[in-house]
């Protein structure tokens, strides 16, 4: 008997590999369509004969979430895994100073407003969250990914069908599922596809737990006590597949 598979829009598998292949092809086609639409807008704005042809402008492109798309036999968004939470963050433009480069610095949406204000020459309100990435975009002297105000981690949370919280550093990804207390830990430097959960063996687990605690301890809606932390140790989380 063939293995049981579920509907392709279910939150967790197992999925039919052919259905996932077709869904992936369609997803990439939609990405290409968005690229074409953005190009059309810019061409119509700055094309031949336009009074704005030589105008300076920046374009910052990002997205509100990714898509699991069958990774780890999971579908949809809302998870801390890279496929869901790691989103595009591109800055380009024309007739403006641009430094062609990329960096692995931890950035997030809070950085969008300060960056665009800075690039536009507008003062950044002191109460605004996030930090300006304009020095990196312009290639200012002394600007680097290791700048003193670079953040050392990001925290995320999403409730719903699979309530999960996560902490990401430049190397590690730690996920915690409050309903089961399960934990996962991935070494993004050596395992960028998050295929090997190290929560049962890595000494880095306690450091990531300490980071998570700074965000959740004292919250009345969560129990992050040691008794409610259970390393998955590279086993499929019961949060997705109850026994």
Secondary structure, DSSP 4 states (H G I P E B T S, - for coil): -PPP---TTSSB----HHHHHHHHHHHHHHHHHHHHHHHHHHHHHHSTT-TTTT--EEEEEE-S----TTGGGB-SS-SSSHHHH---EEEEEESS------------THHHHHHHHHHTT-PPPTT--S---HHHHHT-TT--TT-TT--S-EEEEE-STT-EEEEE-SSEEEEEETTTTEEEEEETTT-TT--S--TTT-THHHHHHHHHHHHHTT-TT---SGGG-EE-TTSPPTTTS--
